[in-house]
Amino acid sequence: MRSGSPLVGKESLRVCKKLNRDRVEAKRYMGTFHWLTGKKRDALKWWRLSIETGEAFNMKPELSRTYLEIGKRLSETNSPYRELNRISAVEYLNKARTMFEEMDLQWDLEQLENLIAGHH
């Protein structure tokens, strides 16, 4: 296949989208790892990067899951932080819910409902 063919371009776009999604997820997971290992400030940095990447590339499912993770962690009783980017834990959970509903992500909605109900 020639490098200038439309198929190569489409394949490149497909790969780039996958990599962007993976970057949003990887940054979210790095945030969660740091949170769970006691490095809360580093966690906030990683989650901020996950949000920025998700917004920049319009990666809505991954972005909504980052919002859920942030809301979950910031709402923990022992959390030293209650906000990220001047947005509260409850607001992140509401953002996640709205996006899950818009995208009809039922499994994610169930996870959110279980979290709110205290069945994590």
N, C-alpha and C positions, 0 to 999 in steps of 0.2 A: 504494500500500500504506500502511495506517495505521501510525503509529509504534508503536502498542501491539500490533501483530499478532505472533504467534509466529514468523513467518518472519523478521521484522526482528531479533528477538532471536537466533535461530539464526544468521543472517548475521553479526551482531555477534560472537558467540562464535567463529565460524569465522575472522573477520578477526583477532580478538585472539590466537587461538592461533598464527596465521601470524606475527603481529608478534612474539610472544614468542619463537618459534623463531628468527626473524630476529635478534632482539636477542642471543640466545645465540651464534649464529654470528658476528655482527658483533663482539661482544666477544672471541670467540676469535681472529678474524682480526686485530683490533687488537693483541691480545697477540702474535701471530706476527709482525706487522709490526714492532712495537717490538723484539722479540727479534732479528729479522734485521737491524735497523738499529742494533743495539748498545745499545739502551735496555732492558736486561734487567730492571731493577727495575720499570719501567713495564709491561713485559710481564706480570710476575707480578700486578700490580694488575688488568690487564684480564682475565687468566685467572681470577683470584679472582672478579671480577664475572660472568664467564661461568658459572662453577660456581654462584654464588648464584642467578642468574636461572634456570638450568636446573633446579636443585633446587626453587626456589620454584614453578615452573610445571610440574614433572614432565615436562620435555622430555628424555626419556631418550636418543633417538638423538643429539641435539645435545650433550647432556652427556657421553655416552660418547666422542664425537669430541673434545671438549675435553680429557677425560682422556688420550686418545691423544696429542694434541698436546703437552700438558704433559709426559707421560712421555717422549716423543721428545726434546723440547728439553732437559729436565733431565738426560737421560742422555748428551747430547753430551759428548765428552771435554774440550772447552774451556768447559763451562758453569761459571760461578762459583757457581751454586746447585744444590743436590742435593735440595731439598725445597720444597714449597709447602704451607702450612697443616699443617706437620708430617707431610706424607705424601711418601714418596720417589718417585723416578722409576719404580722397579720396581713400587711399589704402584699408581701411576696406570695403568701399563700393564696390570697385573692387573685393576684395576677396569674398564678399557676392555674387556678380553677377556671378562670375566664378563658385562658388559652386552651386548656384541655377540652372545655365545652365547645369552643369554636372549631376545634379539630376533631371532635368526637373521639377523643382518646379515653375510652371507657376504663381500661385497666388503670391508667394513671389517675383518673377521677376516683376510682375505688381506693387506690393507695392514699390519696389525699383525704378522702372521707374516713378511712380507718385511722389515719394519723389524728385527725380532728376528734374522732370518737375515743381516742386513746388506745386503740387496738394495734399499735405498731408491733 
